């Protein structure tokens, strides 16, 4: 069962300031802010929700296709994806734009200042779900606003069940638009903050939202996750991580686990635990696509964490 992964492909440039922002930003002068931070350490990562989800789904042995828009500077990322066996059939280049990119500066207290340029991502609506024949499962993850709206409509019109994963794109939508997403989606995946915002914007409680979809997934960081399905709230425990290196992309790894469980027809407790472990493995590594494993190694670690085979 192939999953169509609608979302962003982006470059993430992460710089580390060897100091603390609070020592250089004067509250009484915030209205005329003009600061510069020397950042001797820098990493450039391949990211974006669609790329991260596809990478993790590939590691898990699942089948996914990325649908995204990129710019004229995509060549290094394209080579990376091809090297790792990720299909680019539905990745469209918008020649006049840059690929979406985030510039993130972190200080010694793990505070972050981020600037995000959407670039080609703003043209995601140029892609059509109908251009991917044979797809039986989908996900609408953070992307261009119009693209997210149209891809949800197209999945629903084609009778293809999909996960609605609003992520950082959630504030772009009104209550009416979010309610329309929920009416069309089969499943919804949010973190606990996004879940609160989704409830506030729609006027529906988490339980009411869960009653409108086949499952509502709420991730809760180190506390694990909840999966509301068929009137039951499944408590998914966190998987053990060997070290905490970088949380960026853990949510995308979790969503890849959800897609794998749906592809294999697994129950929600097992699906949630697969997703939890995928996120735990990711947090052990810097970057969003630097980690590697195969299914036998993953299954062994799953058994070690949860006491049964996935």
N, C-alpha and C positions, 0 to 999 in steps of 0.2 A: 504494500500500500504506500504509494509515493505521497509525500507531504510537500505542498507548495508553501515555501517560507517567504512571505511578503514582509519586507522590512528594509532597513538601511545597510549599506556597506560604507564604512568610514575609516579614515586614518585617525588614530588617537596619538597625539604628541604629548607626552607626560614629562614635565620638568620638576625637579626637586630644588626648592629654595632652602639652603642650609641655615635657616633662621626662623623667626616667627612673625607672621603678618602683623600681629598686635603691636610689635615693637616699632613698626614703620607706618602704621595707619593711625593718625591722630583723630580721635572722635570729633573734636571741635573744628577740624579742617576737612571733614568728609565731603563737604559741599564743593571743595576745590581740590579733589583728589588728583594727585599726580605722583605716582610712585613707580619705581623700577626695581626688580628683584633679580639679582645674579643667580642663575640656576646652572651650576656646573654639571649636574647629572641630568641626562635626558634619554628617554626611550621613545621610539616611534613604533606603535603597535598597529597591526591590522585589526579592525574592529567593526562596529556596527552590529545591530541586533541580528539581522539576517545571516551575516557571516559567522557570528559567534554560535548561533543556534545550529546552523548547518555543520559547522566544524564538530560540535559535540555530538550531534546526531550521527555523523559519519563514524566517530570513534565508537559509539554504542552499537554500530552495525545496522542503523536505520537507513531509510531511503528518503532523501530530501532534495528539492530543487529550489534554488534561490530565485526570487523575482525582485529585482532592484534596479535603480538607475545610478550610474556612475559618471565621472567626468573624464576629461582628456588626460589626467594624470594617474589613471587607474593601473597602468602596466605593471608596476611592482606587486600590487595586491593580486592582480590577475594571475601572475606567474606563481605566487604563493598558493592560491586556491587550486590552480591546475596541478601543481606539484603534489597536493594532498588529496587529489581525486574528487574535488568538488565541481560539479557541473555548472557551467555558466550560460546555459542555453537561453535563459530568460533574464540575463543581465544586459541592460540597454545602456549604451554610451550616449551621453549628451555632450557633444564636442565643445560647446561654448562655455561649459561649466567645469568647476573643480569637483572632484569627489568630496562628499561631506567630510568635514574634519573638526575634531575637537582639540583645543589647546588647553591643557590642564596644568596648573602650577600648584604644587603641594608644599606646605611648610612642615616643620618638625613636629607640629601638633596634629598633623594629618588634616588640617584645614585645606580647602581647595578653592581656587579661583579658576573658572572655566569660561572660555569663549568658544562658541559653536557656530560653524559656518555650514548651513545645510547644502549649499551648492546644488548638485544634480539631484539630490534627494527630493527637492521641491517639485521635480518633474515625475515623481513616481506614478502619477495617474496615467502617464503615457502607456504603461504596461497594463495588460488586460488578463484577468484570470483565465478567460477562454482560450488564450494562446498556449495554454499548457494542457493538452489533452491527456486523458488517462489519470489525472490527479483525483484522488478520492478523499483527501484530508488537507486542511490548510491551517495557517496561522496568520493573523494580521497583527504584526508587531510594530513598534514605533518607526515611523516613516513620514513622508510628506503628508500633510493634513488631508488634501484632496485624495491622494492615493489611498489612504486608510479608509476613508468614507466609501470610495468607489469599489475597492477590493472587497470590502465586507458585503456590499450590495451584490457584487458579481458572484461571490461564493454562494450567497443565499439563493440567488436566481438560478444558479446551476445545481442547487441541491447538494452542495459539497459542505459537510460540517467543518467548522473551523474554530480555533481558539482565538478569542479576543484578548490581546495582551497590550493594553494601552501604554504601560510604562511611563516614561517621562513625557510622552505625548498627550497624556490625559488632560492637562490643563488647557489644551487647544480646543476642547470640545464643550459645547453647552450641555445642559441637562437633557434637553430633547435629543440631541445627537447621541449622547451616551446611552439613553434609553433605547434608541433605534439600534445601536450596536448590540445591546443585550438581547433585543428581540430577534436578531438575526443569528447570533453566535450560538454554537452548541456548548462551548466551554469558555470560562473566563479565568485568567490568571493575573493576579496582582500581588504586590507586597502589602504589608499591613498598612503603611501610610497611604498607598494608592487605594486600598480598599476603603479606608475612611473617607478619602476624597471622593471616590466613586459613589459611596452611599450619600454623602452630602450633596453632590451635584444632581443625582437622580431622585433624591427624596425617598429612596428605598433602603431598607436595612440590608445587611449582608444576607440574612436569612431570606428576605424577600427576593434579593437578586438570585440567590441559589435556587429558589423555586421557579425561576424563569429560564434556567439553563440546565443542562445535564449535569454539570459540575462547576462549582466555584472553588478555585484554588487560591489560598492566601498564604504567602511565604512570610516567615517571621524571624528570619535571620538565625541566630544561634539557638533559638527556641524551637526550631523545626517549622512545620507548616500544618495548615488545616485544609482538608478537602471536603467540601460540602457536596454530597451527592445522594439523591433518593431519600432525603429527609434525615440523613446521618452525617455527623461531622467526624470524619476520620482524623485522628491525631497522628501526624507523621513525625517521628522523632528525627533529630538532626543526625547525620552521619559524622563520624569522627574524622577530623582533619589532622594530618601529621604536623602541619604548621600553618600559620595564618600569614600569607605573603601579600595577597592582593585580592580584595573582594570584587573588583570590577569584572563584570561578565558572569558572575555566579548565577544571577537570575536567568540569563540566557541558557546556561548549562542546565539549569533546572527545567526550563521549558523544553529543551531537547529530550530530557527524560520523560516528560509528559507525552511528547509526540511518539516516542518509542513505545510507551505503554499502550497508547491508543492504536498504533500500528499492529501490535502483537495481541491486542484484545485482552490485556492483563487487568486484574482487579485494581481498584484505586489504592488500597494499602500498599501493594507491590509497586505500582506505578509511582506513587509518591516517594517511596524509599529509593527507587532507581534515580528519580529526579534529585532527591536529597544528596545521594552519594555523588552524582555527577557534579553538583555544586560544590561539595566538599573537596573533590579532587581539583577542581578549578582554583579554589581559593589558596591552594598550596603553591601556586605558580604565579609569577608576574606576567602581565599581559593576558589577553583573553583567548588566545589560540596557541599558546606555547606548550600546553600539556599534551601528553601522549599516553595511550593505553590501548589494549585490545580487549575483546569481550571476555576471554577466559580470566584475564587478570582482574577485570571489573567484577565478574561473577564471584571470584574468590574473595575479593574485598567486601562484596555485598554480604556473603555468607558470614564473614568475620564480624560485620557490623550488626546484622539482623538475625542471624541464626538459621537461615534457610536459603535455598537457591532461588534466584530470580526467575 
